[in-house]
Amino acid sequence: MNQKILVGVIAAVALVAGIVGALYIAPPGSHSEAIPKYFQSYPEPRVIAPFSLTDDEQNTFTEASLLGQWSLLFVGYTFCPDICPTTMAQLNEIYPELQAIESSNPIRVIFVSVDPKRDTIDRLSEYVSYFNSEFVAVTGEHAALFPFVRNLGMMYAMAESTDNPNYLVDHSASVVLVDPQARVIGRFKPKREPGKLSISDSQQILEDMPVIITKQ
């Protein structure tokens, strides 16, 4: 066979093999090549320092409680008039679809109350159950809450004296994601639009979660 023809045949076979391989190994639209559109990853995963809180079933909740699952954590308080109930309601709306995502580790929603003075365990249990009976709520003394929330990359502060029974609490509105190794890997930040509540978009969370899970 002519050498030029032979070289051409080999090149053609290699090209076809490469195309077929690419289609089977990473088909178009697969999550393996996709990147999250909205999720803001931290430069490096943050190991969660040891902590001890109490959940809405009066069980001790520690860093070990986050192992083996994907945890979407939201910091707030039950007396919050707007951002908290809206975010929780939106997370409830997408929860069935989150559970349908193929993963060896379940996806959980965890509400972290930073208002221990008013948010008793009974109140927290009633609050999260109103949105979804599978959601978990946790709280504790400020000495435990503050470093834990900071470790998540979030913040909170009492906006006024707690002597006022209707005091407000300033807090981050992002939804933080903790991976199955109990490491904080990033967050979904709220959209900021004039005249609208600054809340994390649940549809953005739903769109990015399969990509994040596949890439881990």
matplotlib code that plots the C-alpha trace (Angstrom):
import matplotlib.pyplot as plt

x = [0.0, 1.2, 2.8, 0.8, -2.4, -1.4, -0.7, -4.0, -5.9, -4.2, -5.0, -8.6, -9.0, -7.4, -9.8, -12.8, -11.6, -11.0, -14.5, -16.2, -14.1, -15.0, -18.7, -18.7, -16.3, -17.8, -21.0, -22.2, -24.0, -22.5, -21.9, -18.3, -17.2, -19.7, -19.0, -21.4, -23.0, -23.9, -22.1, -19.2, -16.6, -14.1, -10.5, -9.9, -12.4, -12.6, -12.5, -15.1, -13.6, -15.2, -18.4, -21.4, -25.0, -28.5, -30.9, -34.7, -35.1, -32.8, -29.9, -26.4, -25.3, -21.6, -19.2, -19.7, -23.4, -22.4, -20.4, -21.8, -24.2, -24.4, -25.6, -27.2, -27.0, -28.9, -28.3, -31.3, -33.9, -37.6, -38.7, -37.1, -39.9, -38.9, -35.6, -35.7, -39.2, -38.9, -35.6, -36.9, -40.1, -38.0, -35.7, -38.8, -40.1, -37.0, -36.4, -38.1, -36.0, -32.8, -33.7, -34.0, -30.4, -28.3, -25.8, -24.4, -24.8, -28.2, -28.8, -30.0, -31.3, -30.1, -31.4, -29.0, -30.8, -28.6, -31.3, -31.1, -32.9, -36.2, -35.7, -36.3, -36.0, -39.8, -40.1, -37.4, -39.1, -42.4, -40.7, -38.8, -41.7, -43.9, -41.7, -40.6, -40.5, -37.1, -35.4, -33.1, -32.8, -29.9, -29.0, -26.8, -25.3, -23.5, -20.2, -20.7, -22.7, -20.5, -17.3, -19.3, -21.1, -17.7, -16.3, -19.0, -17.9, -21.1, -21.9, -24.6, -25.1, -27.8, -29.2, -30.5, -30.8, -32.4, -34.3, -36.7, -38.9, -39.1, -35.4, -34.0, -30.9, -28.6, -27.4, -25.9, -28.5, -26.3, -26.9, -23.6, -22.7, -20.9, -19.6, -19.8, -16.4, -17.8, -15.9, -17.3, -16.8, -18.7, -22.0, -24.9, -25.1, -28.3, -29.3, -29.4, -32.0, -33.5, -36.8, -36.5, -35.5, -31.9, -32.3, -30.5, -32.2, -33.5, -33.5, -29.8, -29.2, -31.2, -29.3, -25.8, -26.2, -25.9, -22.8, -21.2, -22.0, -20.6, -17.4, -16.6]
y = [0.0, 3.5, 5.0, 8.2, 6.2, 4.1, 7.1, 8.6, 5.5, 5.3, 9.0, 8.5, 5.4, 7.3, 10.3, 8.0, 6.2, 9.5, 10.7, 7.5, 7.4, 11.0, 10.3, 7.2, 8.5, 12.0, 12.3, 15.8, 17.5, 15.1, 16.6, 15.3, 18.2, 20.7, 23.3, 24.9, 28.1, 29.7, 27.9, 29.8, 27.3, 28.2, 28.1, 25.1, 22.9, 23.9, 21.2, 21.9, 22.4, 20.3, 21.7, 20.6, 21.8, 20.3, 19.3, 19.7, 16.1, 17.0, 14.9, 16.2, 17.4, 17.5, 17.5, 13.7, 14.4, 15.9, 12.9, 10.7, 13.3, 16.5, 19.2, 22.5, 24.7, 28.0, 30.3, 32.2, 32.3, 31.4, 35.0, 36.2, 38.0, 37.5, 35.9, 32.8, 31.6, 32.4, 30.5, 27.5, 27.4, 27.5, 24.7, 22.7, 23.2, 21.7, 19.1, 16.2, 17.0, 17.2, 13.7, 12.4, 13.3, 10.2, 10.1, 7.6, 10.2, 11.8, 15.5, 17.1, 20.6, 22.0, 25.1, 26.7, 29.0, 31.7, 33.0, 30.5, 32.9, 32.5, 29.4, 26.6, 23.0, 22.7, 25.8, 24.7, 21.3, 22.9, 25.5, 23.1, 20.6, 23.2, 23.3, 19.7, 16.9, 15.8, 19.1, 19.3, 22.3, 22.9, 25.5, 26.1, 28.7, 31.6, 30.3, 27.3, 28.9, 31.8, 29.9, 27.2, 29.9, 31.6, 28.2, 28.0, 31.3, 33.1, 35.6, 36.8, 39.6, 40.9, 44.0, 45.4, 44.7, 41.3, 43.1, 44.1, 41.0, 41.8, 42.2, 41.3, 39.3, 40.2, 37.1, 35.8, 34.8, 32.3, 28.6, 26.8, 23.4, 20.8, 17.7, 14.1, 14.4, 17.2, 19.9, 23.3, 23.6, 26.8, 28.5, 29.7, 33.5, 35.4, 37.5, 41.2, 43.1, 46.5, 46.2, 42.4, 40.1, 39.0, 35.2, 32.3, 31.2, 27.6, 26.9, 27.7, 25.3, 22.6, 23.2, 23.1, 20.3, 17.4, 19.0, 19.4, 15.9, 14.4, 16.3, 15.3]
z = [0.0, -0.8, 2.3, 2.1, 1.8, 4.8, 6.9, 5.9, 6.8, 10.3, 10.9, 9.9, 12.2, 15.1, 14.6, 14.6, 17.6, 19.4, 18.6, 19.7, 22.9, 23.7, 23.2, 25.5, 28.2, 28.4, 26.4, 25.5, 28.4, 31.0, 34.4, 34.4, 32.2, 33.5, 36.1, 38.6, 37.2, 40.5, 43.4, 44.8, 45.9, 48.6, 47.4, 49.6, 51.5, 55.2, 57.8, 60.4, 63.8, 66.6, 67.9, 69.9, 69.4, 70.0, 67.3, 67.3, 68.7, 71.6, 70.3, 70.4, 67.0, 66.3, 63.3, 63.1, 62.4, 59.1, 57.8, 55.0, 53.6, 51.6, 54.0, 52.9, 55.9, 56.4, 59.4, 60.8, 63.6, 63.8, 64.6, 61.3, 59.4, 55.8, 54.6, 56.8, 56.1, 52.4, 52.1, 54.0, 51.9, 48.7, 50.0, 50.7, 47.2, 45.6, 48.3, 46.4, 43.3, 45.5, 46.9, 43.3, 42.4, 42.0, 44.8, 47.2, 49.9, 50.9, 50.7, 53.9, 54.9, 58.2, 59.8, 62.3, 64.8, 66.2, 68.6, 71.5, 73.9, 72.0, 69.9, 72.3, 71.1, 71.0, 69.0, 66.5, 66.1, 65.3, 63.0, 60.7, 60.7, 59.3, 56.2, 56.0, 58.6, 57.2, 57.8, 60.8, 63.1, 65.5, 68.1, 71.2, 73.3, 71.5, 72.8, 70.5, 67.8, 66.9, 66.1, 64.2, 62.1, 61.4, 60.4, 57.8, 56.4, 57.7, 60.4, 62.7, 65.3, 67.5, 65.8, 69.1, 72.8, 73.6, 76.3, 73.5, 73.0, 69.3, 68.7, 65.3, 64.4, 61.5, 59.7, 56.5, 53.9, 51.9, 51.9, 52.7, 51.4, 53.5, 51.7, 53.0, 54.6, 56.8, 54.9, 54.0, 50.2, 49.3, 49.3, 47.2, 47.7, 47.6, 44.6, 45.4, 43.4, 44.3, 46.1, 46.5, 49.4, 49.2, 49.3, 47.7, 44.5, 45.0, 41.3, 41.1, 43.9, 42.2, 38.9, 40.4, 43.0, 40.4, 38.9, 42.3, 43.5, 40.3, 40.4, 44.0]

ax = plt.figure().add_subplot(projection="3d")
ax.plot(x, y, z, "-o")
ax.set_aspect("equal")
plt.show()
